[in-house]
Amino acid sequence: MGGSTIRFSAAFRCARLAMASWYTMLILSLLEPAARAANLTSHVDLFLGTQSGGNDFPGVARPFGVVKLGPDLYVSGTDSYSGYLPNGNFSGFSMMHEQGTGGAPKYGTVSQLPLIGNISNPLSNITIGRSGADEASVGYYKAQTAEGTVVELSASAHAGIYQYTFPNGSDGNVLIDVSHVLPAYRGMGLSQGYKGGNITIFPDGHYEGHGVYDNGWNRSPDWSIYFCGHFDAAPVSNKTYVGTDAGGSVEQHSGFASSSSGSTRVGGLFTFKNAVVTSRVGISWISTEKACQNVEDEIPEDKEFQSVVDDAQSEWETKVLSKVTTTNTNETTLTLLYTSLYFMHLIPTNQTGENPQWTSQEPYYEDIFTYWDLFRCSTALMQVLQPAAYEEQIRSLIDIWRFEGYMPDARSSNYNGRTQGGSNADNILADAYVKGVRGAVNWEDGYKAMVKDAEVTPPNDPVDPQAPDSSTKEGRGALPDWISLGYITPRFSRAVTRAVEYSCNDFGLYQVASGLGKTDDAEKYLNRSRNWRNHWNANQTSLGFSGFVVPRNKSGFIETDPLNDSGYWGDPYYEASSWAYSWASIHDMKTMIEMMGGNQTVLDRLNIMFTEGASGSSGIIFDPTNEPMFNVPYLYHYIDRQDLSVFRSRDIAKSYYGTSVSGLPGNSDAGAMQTWILWNMIGLYPVTGQSTFLIHSPWFDSLVIDLGGGKKLNVSSSGGDGNGGGNIYVQSLRVNGKDWKKNWLTWDDIFAKGGTLDFELGATASDWFTGELPPSPAS
């Protein structure tokens, strides 16, 4: 994602042999396939991708659920982006987390921490050690503290349940620290802040309150979250506290405590004689009353802990995992398939009915991290698997524009931010439109929201100190150059990244304008979508190749090193090199190929990106750890070499993805990494903003995707040796029972009404496709 914590490519390039060994074991394991488990949740490994920068959230949640209940681990100087770390001490078990993000941690709010014995200062930043490895399965999390307390967790959409088993003979305490958040150690002004709050313990033993916080990766202003907690046992004592920190004084209160200052913290402490204590907690963005209603509606007093676990597993099974079924019995492949499906459904969160900013009858989705990451693969797959939820997400984007003026590129805590390149919600709407999303979407309003992005420069407020030249909150901050010059000068940060992404955004406007019959607008935005060409310096060279997108000003092009991929907020290229961004304008591929020198030069240029040591380092130019290069392995399609798209993409899959805790090449980015591998397994690749899908080859002998409404996509293959061992090349293809000679197809061919793909695979490439090449509509 934007704001990735580390550039992982070097580390993972060194790890390719290890990942290749995993792939070898996968193929060998096919000789003795395991029996297929009846429950698909058993194939989900919640610790896959939690380490080495993947930052997957292993705690408990429902699909798109507001509550994501899990552990918060503390290691000084280390950011725990999803709360989880493999080492360190517990600082709490909190109700709110993000999934797979980089940049800076967000949330870690509404927490509990179980403790043993006398607690003299409950606001002294207490942490407690861990005993053994944590355990997790869908809907269930278990950990044990160094003091011997066993912590078990489960969750509904807006509430969570804690079950504590304290060691025999010990008084158990549960600490509520309203000020608790996930810290950030990177600096750059991204640390979350506690601004104040309150807590009240009522005579029946339940507690209510709220906390006020700010900042995080999206630099949000103050936001509030409300909570309501119950215990199933009567505490022998309970107190609220007001104080500062380990060195400050603590005031004890019998029922109510509050503060309006971030330097003064509040909390509560409950002490129990019971060996087992269960706590139910609801949260709300609206009020404590709504938080209490949420917990009563979703986890009422008489609901057993195991029942919540069972409900969570059932919801994941029926609403997500069963959308894709296969006859494959290899556990390694099934784990990668179903774990990837799981992690792509954690965010955005469905916050409908929980919008503190305005009242609307439209759906409301939050925690978008980020469309810069998601528009290439994730949203297209979301439309396939969750058409109803996807339509709601489109409606939510348009509603945010209605009430706040701009659609978000990213959003959390009910606040837009940050925009890394273009206004990529435009890509999301365009992709949905050309793939037939209609329903209750008001497309006239949707188009107006896109035009706002394309024509109105957003105010630069607040100023982002990492990119002070223009707004990073929303919209397109570099529009003054884009509109007047047709390119972006270095007076705006991330100028080249913005230019190629603004071109893609404008192509999206062309698509929707065309569909709505706005002919003049369509012509205007199609022309603007070609402006990436104004950054093309035919004389810029690298590794013997000429022609790259580079910075420029009114005097001309600015010399650059196309291999430099260290750019960040203040640089011309954001988190990728010119080698990456020069391939970005997939809507104008025919022109790009001509500008690069034709098919043979493009073939050589693509090949060198996957050649070890070609750039002078031990790695390769292609970077699987970040989204800007997601499409590169598939671009061979456009020069009539579909076989090489298959070879390259499958090599990436086996080299950089696996089923270990380090099984992702980079930040998950809300499931973006997972959706790349899912499309590879299916045998297709989506082209953003077009109805086009590039055909490669499937991993499975049989795969069925439930498209909803009684429609299915059936993908079958014969002649393969399972999961792309050696027989990965297409020999022939039948689409809906008819011979198919193109290396691409459209949404209408197989998704709109359902369809079939029947592949014959073999060990060597063949000339099975003789039809026209994929569309290049801007050329």
C-alpha positions in Angstrom: 0.0 0.0 0.0 0.9 3.5 -0.1 3.0 4.3 2.9 4.5 0.8 2.9 6.7 0.3 6.0 9.7 -1.2 4.2 10.6 -1.9 0.6 10.6 -5.7 0.8 11.7 -6.5 -2.7 15.3 -7.0 -1.9 14.6 -9.4 1.0 12.1 -11.4 -0.9 14.3 -11.6 -4.0 16.8 -13.3 -1.8 14.1 -15.6 -0.5 13.0 -16.8 -4.0 14.8 -20.1 -3.6 13.1 -20.8 -0.3 9.7 -20.0 -1.8 10.5 -22.2 -4.8 11.2 -25.0 -2.3 7.8 -24.5 -0.9 6.4 -24.8 -4.4 8.3 -28.0 -5.0 6.9 -29.5 -1.8 3.4 -28.4 -3.0 3.8 -30.3 -6.3 5.2 -33.4 -4.6 2.4 -33.4 -2.1 0.0 -33.9 -5.0 1.1 -37.5 -5.1 -0.6 -38.1 -1.8 -3.6 -35.7 -1.6 -5.2 -35.1 1.7 -8.9 -35.7 2.1 -11.1 -32.7 1.4 -12.4 -31.2 4.7 -16.2 -30.6 4.7 -15.8 -27.2 6.4 -14.0 -24.7 4.2 -13.0 -22.6 7.2 -10.6 -25.3 8.1 -8.5 -24.3 5.2 -8.0 -20.7 6.4 -4.7 -20.0 8.1 -5.0 -16.8 10.0 -1.3 -16.4 10.6 -0.4 -16.6 6.9 1.1 -13.3 5.9 1.3 -11.9 9.4 5.1 -11.5 9.3 7.8 -10.1 7.0 5.6 -7.0 6.2 2.4 -8.8 5.2 0.7 -7.4 8.3 -2.4 -9.6 8.0 -4.8 -9.3 10.9 -5.2 -12.7 12.6 -7.8 -11.8 15.2 -11.6 -12.3 15.0 -14.0 -10.6 12.7 -17.0 -11.0 10.4 -17.0 -10.2 6.7 -16.7 -6.4 6.4 -17.4 -6.3 10.2 -16.8 -3.1 12.2 -15.3 -5.0 15.1 -11.9 -6.7 14.5 -11.0 -8.0 17.9 -7.4 -9.1 18.5 -4.2 -8.8 20.5 -2.0 -5.7 20.6 1.6 -6.6 21.0 4.2 -4.1 22.2 7.9 -4.1 21.2 9.6 -0.8 21.6 10.5 0.7 18.3 8.3 -1.7 16.3 5.0 -0.8 14.7 2.3 -3.4 15.0 0.1 -2.5 12.1 -2.6 -5.0 12.7 -1.9 -5.2 16.4 -0.2 -8.6 16.1 3.5 -9.3 16.4 5.1 -12.7 16.8 6.9 -11.5 19.8 6.6 -8.8 22.5 4.2 -8.2 25.4 0.4 -7.8 25.3 -0.6 -4.2 25.9 -4.3 -5.1 25.4 -6.9 -6.9 23.3 -8.7 -4.3 21.4 -11.8 -4.1 19.3 -10.6 -2.1 16.3 -7.9 -2.9 13.8 -7.1 -2.6 10.1 -6.0 -5.4 7.7 -2.6 -5.7 6.1 -1.7 -2.0 6.0 1.6 -0.2 6.0 2.3 3.5 6.6 1.4 3.8 10.2 -0.8 1.8 12.6 -4.5 2.8 13.0 -6.9 2.1 15.8 -6.1 -0.4 18.6 -8.9 1.3 20.6 -11.5 -0.1 23.1 -9.3 -2.6 24.8 -9.2 -4.9 27.8 -6.2 -6.4 29.5 -6.3 -9.3 32.0 -3.9 -9.0 34.9 -3.2 -10.9 38.1 -2.8 -9.6 41.7 -2.7 -6.1 43.1 -2.5 -3.3 40.5 -1.2 -0.1 42.1 -1.3 2.1 39.1 -3.5 0.8 36.3 -2.5 3.7 34.0 1.2 3.0 34.0 1.4 1.6 30.5 1.2 -2.0 31.8 2.2 -4.8 29.4 2.2 -8.5 30.1 4.3 -11.2 28.6 3.1 -14.0 26.4 3.3 -17.7 27.2 3.6 -19.9 24.1 2.3 -19.3 20.6 -1.2 -17.8 20.0 -3.8 -20.0 18.3 -6.4 -18.8 15.8 -9.1 -20.2 13.5 -12.0 -18.5 11.8 -14.1 -16.8 14.4 -11.8 -17.8 17.3 -8.5 -16.5 18.8 -6.6 -17.8 21.9 -3.6 -16.6 23.7 -2.0 -17.1 27.1 -0.3 -14.5 29.2 2.9 -15.1 31.1 0.8 -14.8 34.3 -1.1 -17.9 33.2 -4.4 -16.3 32.1 -6.0 -17.8 29.0 -7.7 -15.3 26.7 -10.2 -16.4 24.1 -11.9 -14.1 21.7 -14.8 -14.1 19.2 -16.8 -11.4 17.5 -20.0 -10.3 15.7 -20.2 -7.4 13.3 -20.4 -4.6 16.0 -19.5 -6.5 19.2 -16.9 -8.8 20.7 -16.7 -11.4 23.4 -13.8 -12.1 25.7 -13.4 -15.2 27.8 -10.8 -15.2 30.5 -9.6 -18.3 32.4 -7.5 -17.0 35.3 -5.0 -19.3 37.1 -6.4 -21.1 40.1 -6.2 -19.3 43.4 -5.5 -15.9 41.9 -7.6 -12.8 41.8 -8.2 -11.8 38.2 -8.4 -8.2 37.0 -9.6 -6.7 33.8 -8.1 -3.3 33.0 -10.0 -0.9 30.7 -7.6 1.8 29.4 -9.6 4.4 27.3 -6.4 6.0 26.1 -5.1 2.8 24.5 -4.1 3.0 20.8 -1.5 1.3 18.6 1.6 3.5 18.7 3.7 4.5 15.7 7.5 4.7 15.8 8.2 5.9 12.3 7.7 9.5 13.1 6.5 11.8 10.2 3.7 13.0 12.3 1.6 9.8 11.8 1.2 8.7 15.5 -2.3 8.5 16.8 -3.2 10.7 19.7 -5.6 10.2 22.6 -7.5 13.5 23.2 -9.8 12.6 26.1 -12.7 10.5 27.1 -14.8 9.1 29.9 -15.9 5.8 31.5 -18.8 5.1 33.9 -19.3 1.9 35.9 -22.9 1.4 36.7 -24.4 -0.3 39.8 -25.1 -3.5 37.9 -21.4 -3.8 37.0 -21.5 -2.9 33.3 -19.5 0.0 31.9 -20.0 2.6 29.2 -17.9 5.5 27.8 -16.1 6.9 24.9 -12.7 7.9 23.7 -11.5 10.7 21.4 -8.5 10.2 19.2 -6.9 11.7 16.2 -4.3 11.2 13.4 -2.9 7.9 12.1 -1.9 7.3 8.5 -4.7 9.3 7.1 -4.0 12.3 9.4 -7.6 12.5 10.5 -8.9 15.1 12.9 -10.6 14.2 16.2 -12.9 11.2 16.1 -14.9 9.4 18.8 -15.7 5.8 19.4 -18.3 4.7 22.0 -18.3 1.5 24.0 -20.5 -0.6 26.3 -19.2 -3.6 28.2 -20.7 -6.3 30.4 -19.3 -9.1 32.5 -21.1 -12.4 33.3 -19.7 -12.4 36.8 -20.1 -9.8 39.6 -16.7 -8.2 40.4 -15.6 -8.1 44.0 -14.5 -4.6 43.3 -14.5 -2.0 40.5 -13.0 1.4 40.3 -12.5 4.1 37.7 -9.2 6.0 37.4 -8.0 9.4 36.3 -4.2 10.0 35.9 -1.3 10.6 33.7 1.3 7.8 33.4 3.7 5.7 35.4 5.2 8.8 37.0 2.0 10.7 37.7 -0.7 10.6 40.3 -3.8 8.4 40.0 -7.2 9.4 41.4 -9.6 6.6 42.2 -13.3 7.0 41.7 -16.3 4.8 42.5 -18.2 5.1 39.3 -17.3 7.9 36.8 -14.1 9.3 35.4 -13.5 11.7 32.5 -10.8 13.9 31.0 -10.8 16.4 28.2 -7.0 16.3 27.8 -4.8 13.8 26.1 -2.3 14.1 28.9 -4.9 12.9 31.5 -6.0 9.4 31.0 -9.0 7.5 32.2 -9.8 3.9 32.8 -11.5 1.2 34.9 -10.4 -1.8 36.8 -12.5 -4.8 37.7 -11.4 -7.5 40.1 -13.0 -11.0 40.2 -12.8 -14.2 42.3 -14.2 -16.3 39.5 -11.9 -18.6 37.6 -13.7 -18.0 34.3 -15.0 -14.6 33.4 -16.7 -13.6 30.1 -17.1 -10.1 28.9 -19.3 -8.8 26.0 -18.5 -5.4 24.5 -20.3 -3.4 21.9 -19.0 -0.4 20.0 -20.6 2.4 18.1 -19.6 5.5 16.2 -22.8 7.1 17.2 -23.4 6.9 21.0 -23.0 4.7 24.1 -26.7 3.9 23.8 -26.1 2.5 20.3 -23.1 0.6 21.5 -25.2 -1.0 24.2 -27.9 -1.8 21.7 -25.3 -3.4 19.4 -24.1 -5.8 22.0 -27.6 -6.7 23.1 -28.7 -7.3 19.6 -25.7 -9.4 18.5 -24.3 -11.1 21.6 -27.1 -11.1 24.2 -26.5 -12.1 27.8 -27.7 -15.7 27.2 -25.5 -16.3 24.2 -22.7 -18.7 24.9 -19.1 -18.0 23.8 -19.0 -21.1 21.6 -22.2 -20.0 19.9 -20.6 -16.8 18.8 -17.7 -18.7 17.4 -20.0 -21.1 15.5 -22.0 -18.2 14.1 -18.8 -16.5 12.9 -17.6 -19.7 11.2 -21.0 -20.2 9.6 -21.1 -16.6 8.2 -17.7 -16.9 6.7 -18.6 -20.3 5.2 -21.8 -19.3 3.6 -21.2 -15.6 2.6 -17.5 -15.9 1.5 -15.7 -19.2 1.3 -18.4 -21.2 -0.4 -18.5 -18.7 -3.2 -15.5 -20.7 -4.7 -15.4 -24.5 -4.7 -13.0 -27.0 -6.2 -12.5 -30.7 -6.4 -8.8 -30.1 -5.7 -7.7 -32.0 -2.5 -4.2 -30.6 -2.0 -4.2 -28.9 1.4 -1.4 -26.4 0.5 -3.3 -25.0 -2.4 -6.6 -25.0 -0.6 -5.0 -23.1 2.3 -3.7 -20.4 -0.1 -7.1 -20.2 -1.9 -9.4 -19.9 1.1 -7.0 -17.9 3.2 -6.7 -15.3 0.4 -10.5 -15.2 0.1 -10.8 -14.6 3.8 -8.3 -11.7 4.0 -9.8 -9.8 1.1 -13.1 -9.6 2.9 -12.0 -7.9 6.2 -12.1 -4.3 4.9 -13.6 -2.0 3.9 -16.0 -2.2 6.8 -19.8 -2.0 6.4 -20.6 0.9 8.7 -24.1 1.4 7.4 -26.2 2.8 10.2 -23.1 3.9 12.0 -22.2 7.1 10.3 -21.6 9.9 12.7 -21.2 12.5 10.0 -24.6 12.7 8.2 -27.9 10.9 7.9 -28.6 9.0 4.7 -30.5 6.1 3.4 -27.5 5.0 1.3 -25.0 2.4 2.4 -21.9 3.5 4.2 -18.5 1.8 3.9 -15.4 2.8 5.8 -11.7 1.8 6.3 -10.6 2.0 2.7 -6.8 1.2 2.6 -6.6 2.2 -0.3 -8.1 2.4 -3.8 -4.5 3.1 -5.0 -3.9 -0.5 -3.9 -7.3 -2.0 -4.7 -8.3 -0.8 -8.1 -6.1 -3.1 -10.1 -7.3 -6.5 -8.8 -9.4 -6.4 -5.7 -12.5 -4.4 -6.7 -13.0 -6.5 -9.9 -12.9 -9.7 -7.8 -15.2 -8.1 -5.2 -17.8 -7.5 -8.0 -17.5 -11.2 -9.0 -17.8 -12.6 -5.5 -20.0 -10.1 -3.7 -22.1 -8.2 -6.3 -24.6 -6.9 -3.7 -21.9 -5.6 -1.3 -19.9 -4.2 -4.2 -22.9 -2.2 -5.5 -23.3 -0.9 -1.9 -19.7 0.2 -1.9 -20.1 2.1 -5.1 -23.2 3.8 -3.7 -21.3 4.7 -0.5 -18.5 6.4 -2.5 -21.0 8.6 -4.3 -22.7 9.4 -1.0 -19.4 10.5 0.5 -19.1 12.9 -2.4 -22.7 14.2 -1.9 -21.9 15.2 1.7 -18.2 15.9 1.8 -17.5 17.1 -1.8 -15.0 14.4 -2.9 -14.8 10.7 -3.1 -12.0 9.1 -1.1 -8.9 7.4 -2.4 -8.5 6.3 1.1 -10.5 6.7 4.3 -10.7 5.7 7.9 -12.3 7.1 11.1 -14.8 8.8 8.8 -12.3 11.0 7.2 -10.8 11.0 3.7 -7.0 10.6 3.3 -4.5 10.0 2.0 -4.3 10.3 -1.8 -1.0 8.8 -3.1 -1.4 9.3 -6.8 -4.6 9.9 -8.7 -8.3 10.0 -7.7 -8.6 6.3 -8.0 -12.2 6.1 -6.9 -12.8 7.2 -10.6 -11.2 3.9 -11.7 -13.5 2.0 -9.3 -16.7 3.7 -10.7 -15.6 3.3 -14.3 -14.8 -0.4 -13.8 -18.1 -1.0 -12.2 -20.0 0.9 -14.9 -18.4 -1.0 -17.9 -19.0 -4.3 -16.1 -22.7 -3.6 -15.7 -23.3 -2.5 -12.2 -26.6 -0.6 -12.2 -29.1 -1.5 -9.5 -29.7 1.4 -7.2 -26.6 3.3 -8.3 -27.3 6.8 -9.3 -24.9 7.0 -12.2 -25.6 10.7 -13.0 -24.5 11.5 -9.5 -21.6 9.1 -9.8 -20.4 10.9 -13.0 -20.7 14.3 -11.3 -18.5 13.0 -8.5 -15.9 11.9 -11.1 -16.1 15.3 -12.8 -15.5 17.0 -9.5 -12.2 15.0 -9.2 -11.3 15.8 -12.8 -12.0 19.5 -12.7 -11.8 21.0 -9.2 -8.6 21.3 -7.3 -9.2 20.3 -3.7 -8.2 22.8 -1.0 -4.8 22.0 0.6 -6.1 21.8 4.1 -4.7 20.3 6.2 -1.2 20.7 4.8 0.6 17.3 4.7 4.2 18.0 5.8 5.4 15.1 3.7 3.9 16.6 0.6 3.0 20.3 1.4 2.6 21.4 -2.3 -1.0 20.2 -2.6 -3.8 18.2 -1.0 -3.2 14.6 -0.1 -6.6 14.4 1.6 -8.7 13.8 -1.6 -9.1 14.7 -5.2 -6.3 15.6 -7.6 -4.0 18.2 -6.0 -2.0 18.7 -9.2 -4.9 19.7 -11.4 -3.6 23.3 -12.1 -0.7 21.8 -14.2 -2.7 18.9 -15.6 -5.5 21.1 -16.9 -3.4 24.0 -18.2 -0.3 22.1 -19.4 -1.3 18.5 -20.0 1.5 17.3 -17.8 2.7 17.9 -14.2 5.8 19.8 -13.3 8.0 19.1 -10.3 6.4 21.9 -8.3 4.0 19.1 -7.4 5.3 16.1 -5.6 4.9 12.6 -7.1 4.5 14.3 -10.5 5.1 11.4 -12.8 3.0 9.0 -10.7 0.2 11.5 -10.7 0.4 12.1 -14.4 0.1 8.4 -15.4 -2.7 7.9 -12.8 -4.6 11.0 -13.8 -4.5 9.6 -17.4 -6.1 6.4 -16.1 -8.6 8.4 -14.1 -9.6 10.4 -17.2 -10.0 7.3 -19.2 -12.5 6.2 -16.6 -14.4 9.4 -17.1 -14.4 8.7 -20.8 -15.9 5.3 -20.2 -18.8 6.5 -18.0 -19.4 9.7 -20.1 -19.7 7.4 -23.2 -22.1 5.2 -21.5 -24.3 8.1 -20.4 -24.3 9.6 -23.9 -22.2 12.7 -23.0 -20.4 12.7 -26.3 -18.4 16.0 -25.9 -17.2 15.0 -22.4 -16.2 11.6 -23.6 -14.0 13.1 -26.4 -12.5 15.6 -23.9 -11.5 12.9 -21.3 -10.3 10.4 -23.9 -7.9 13.1 -25.2 -6.8 13.8 -21.6 -6.3 10.1 -21.0 -3.5 10.3 -23.5 -1.5 13.0 -21.6 0.8 10.4 -20.0 2.5 10.6 -23.4 3.6 14.1 -22.5 5.9 12.6 -19.9 7.5 10.2 -22.4 11.1 11.0 -23.1 12.1 8.9 -26.1 15.8 9.8 -25.4 15.8 8.6 -21.8 17.8 5.3 -21.7 18.3 2.5 -19.2 19.9 -0.9 -19.8 20.0 -0.3 -23.5 16.3 0.6 -23.9 15.0 4.0 -24.8 11.8 5.7 -23.8 10.5 6.2 -20.3 8.0 8.4 -18.4 10.1 11.1 -16.7 9.7 14.4 -14.8 9.4 17.4 -17.0 8.9 21.2 -16.8 8.2 23.9 -19.3 11.8 23.8 -20.4 11.6 20.1 -21.2 12.4 16.7 -19.8 14.5 16.2 -16.6 17.1 13.5 -16.6 16.4 10.7 -14.2 17.5 7.2 -13.4 14.6 4.9 -14.5 15.9 2.2 -12.1 15.5 4.3 -9.0 12.6 2.9 -7.0 13.1 4.6 -3.7 10.6 7.4 -4.2 8.1 8.5 -1.6 5.7 11.4 -1.0 8.1 14.2 -2.0 9.6 12.5 -5.1 8.6 12.2 -8.8 7.7 8.5 -8.5 5.8 7.1 -5.6 7.0 3.7 -4.3 8.0 2.4 -7.7 10.4 3.3 -10.6 10.1 4.6 -14.1 10.4 1.0 -15.2 7.1 0.4 -13.4 5.2 3.5 -14.3 6.2 3.4 -18.0 3.8 0.4 -18.2 0.9 1.9 -16.3 -1.3 3.2 -19.2 -2.8 -0.1 -20.1 -5.7 1.7 -21.8 -3.2 3.0 -24.4 -1.1 -0.1 -24.9 -0.9 0.0 -28.7 0.6 3.5 -28.6 3.0 2.5 -25.8 4.3 -0.5 -27.8 4.9 1.8 -30.8 6.7 4.3 -28.6 8.9 1.6 -27.1 9.9 0.4 -30.6 7.6 -2.4 -31.5 6.8 -6.0 -30.4 10.3 -7.4 -30.3 11.7 -4.5 -28.3 8.8 -4.8 -25.9 9.4 -8.5 -25.6 13.1 -7.9 -24.8 12.2 -5.1 -22.4 9.7 -7.2 -20.5 12.1 -10.1 -20.3 14.9 -8.1 -18.8 12.6 -7.1 -16.0 12.6 -10.7 -14.8 16.3 -11.4 -15.4 18.4 -11.8 -12.3 21.1 -9.2 -12.0 20.1 -7.3 -15.1 19.9 -4.0 -13.1 23.4 -4.5 -11.6 22.0 -5.9 -8.3 21.3 -9.4 -7.3 17.6 -9.1 -7.7 15.2 -8.4 -10.6 13.6 -5.1 -11.8 10.1 -6.5 -11.4 8.9 -5.8 -7.9 6.1 -8.1 -6.6 5.9 -6.3 -3.3 3.9 -3.4 -4.4 0.9 -2.8 -6.7 2.2 -0.6 -9.5 3.7 -3.7 -11.2 0.7 -6.0 -10.7 -0.1 -5.9 -14.5 3.5 -6.2 -15.9 3.6 -10.1 -16.1 0.5 -10.1 -18.2 1.5 -7.5 -20.8 3.0 -10.1 -23.0 -0.6 -10.6 -24.1 -0.4 -7.4 -26.1 2.5 -8.6 -28.2 1.0 -12.0 -29.0 2.9 -14.0 -26.3 0.2 -15.2 -24.0 2.5 -18.2 -23.1 5.0 -15.8 -21.5 2.3 -14.2 -19.4 1.5 -17.6 -18.1 5.2 -18.4 -17.5 6.0 -15.2 -15.8 2.9 -14.9 -13.6 3.2 -18.5 -12.5 6.9 -18.0 -11.6 6.0 -15.0 -9.5 3.3 -17.1 -7.7 5.6 -19.9 -6.9 8.5 -17.6 -6.0 6.9 -15.0 -3.8 3.6 -16.5 -2.4 3.3 -19.4 0.1 1.4 -20.6 3.1 3.9 -19.6 5.9 3.7 -16.6 8.2 5.9 -14.9 5.5 3.7 -16.0 2.6 3.1 -12.6 1.1 5.7 -10.6 -0.9 4.7 -7.3 0.8 1.9 -5.5 2.7 -1.4 -7.3 2.1 -2.9 -3.9 1.6 -6.5 -4.8 2.6 -6.2 -8.0 0.5 -4.7 -6.5 -2.7 -1.8 -9.0 -2.6 -4.3 -11.9 -2.0 -6.5 -10.9 -4.9 -3.5 -10.9 -7.3 -2.9 -14.6 -6.5 -6.6 -15.4 -6.6 -6.9 -14.2 -10.2 -3.8 -16.2 -11.0 -5.5 -19.3 -9.6 -8.7 -18.6 -11.6 -6.7 -18.2 -14.8 -7.7 -14.6 -15.7 -6.4 -11.0 -15.1 -8.8 -8.0 -15.0 -8.0 -4.9 -17.0 -9.1 -1.9 -14.9 -11.7 0.4 -16.5 -12.4 -2.0 -19.3 -14.6 -5.1 -19.6 -11.5 -7.0 -20.7 -10.0 -10.0 -18.9 -6.7 -11.5 -20.0 -6.6 -15.3 -20.2 -3.7 -17.2 -18.8 -4.2 -20.7 -17.3 -6.0 -22.0 -14.2 -4.5 -23.9 -11.3 -7.3 -26.4 -10.9 -8.9 -29.2 -12.7 -12.3 -27.8 -11.7 -13.2 -24.5 -10.1 -16.7 -23.2 -9.6 -17.5 -19.5 -8.8 -20.9 -18.7 -7.5 -21.8 -15.3 -9.2 -25.1 -14.9 -7.3 -28.6 -15.0 -8.7 -28.2 -18.6 -9.7 -25.3 -17.8 -12.1 -22.0 -19.7 -12.0 -18.6 -19.6 -13.7 -17.3 -23.1 -14.2 -13.5 -23.3 -15.0 -12.1 -26.7 -15.9 -8.8 -27.9 -17.2 -7.4 -31.2 -18.5 -3.9 -32.2 -19.2 -2.4 -30.2 -16.3 -0.5 -31.8 -13.5 -2.1 -29.8 -10.7 -1.4 -26.2 -9.6 0.7 -25.4 -12.6 3.5 -27.9 -12.1 4.9 -28.2 -15.6 1.8 -28.4 -17.7 0.8 -24.8 -17.5 0.5 -23.8 -21.1 -2.9 -23.5 -22.9 -3.3 -25.9 -25.8 -6.9 -25.0 -26.6 -9.8 -23.3 -24.9 -13.6 -23.5 -25.2 -15.7 -20.6 -23.9 -19.3 -21.5 -23.2 -18.8 -24.6 -25.3 -17.3 -22.9 -28.4 -13.7 -22.9 -29.6 -12.0 -19.6 -28.5 -9.0 -18.1 -30.4 -8.5 -14.8 -28.6 -6.2 -14.5 -25.5 -8.8 -12.3 -23.8 -12.5 -12.2 -23.2 -15.1 -9.8 -21.7 -17.3 -9.5 -18.7 -20.3 -10.3 -20.8 -18.8 -13.4 -22.1 -18.6 -15.3 -18.8 -19.7 -13.2 -15.8 -22.8 -11.3 -16.8 -24.9 -14.4 -17.2 -22.4 -17.0 -16.0 -20.4 -19.3 -18.3 -17.8 -22.0 -18.8 -14.1 -22.0 -19.5 -12.7 -25.4 -20.6 -8.9 -25.4 -20.9 -6.6 -28.1 -22.3 -3.1 -27.6 -20.9 0.3 -29.0 -21.8 4.0 -28.8 -21.0 4.9 -26.5 -24.0 3.6 -23.4 -25.5 1.2 -23.6 -28.5 -0.3 -21.3 -31.0 -3.8 -21.8 -29.8 -4.8 -18.1 -30.1 -4.9 -16.5 -33.5 -7.5 -13.8 -33.0 -7.3 -10.1 -32.4 -5.1 -8.8 -29.5 -6.6 -7.2 -26.4 -8.3 -3.8 -26.9 -6.3 -0.6 -26.6 -9.2 1.9 -26.6 -7.2 5.1 -26.2 -4.8 4.3 -29.2 
